[in-house]
Amino acid sequence: MKSIITLPTTSAALKFDGEPSDAELAAVELEMPLILAEVELLDAQIKTLDRPAAKLDERRIRRVRNRVVAARRDLTNRVGALRAGGAA
């Protein structure tokens, strides 16, 4: 049986060294506040899995959700400003 996969002799894909590029690291750094807020929300939700949510738990989750929304808003504004080329 013949192989249908052909490998190009020269390809940019062959230059991949397994490490993230500077652009990918910058994107992760830009998104880090949102990532941390989402992790905090997940932690707050996990704490209420094995027991009924008390008023304190509900407030904690609500506050963390507000932080996630604020982080998403800030990220959207920063990305929009970067794409527009202007300062915020």
Number of C-alpha atoms within 10 A of each C-alpha: 3 4 5 6 6 6 8 9 6 8 9 7 8 10 8 10 8 6 8 10 11 9 9 11 12 12 12 13 12 14 18 14 18 21 16 14 20 19 14 17 20 14 13 18 16 11 12 14 9 7 8 9 14 10 9 9 15 14 12 15 20 14 13 21 18 14 19 21 15 15 20 18 13 15 17 13 13 17 15 14 13 12 9 10 9 9 8 9
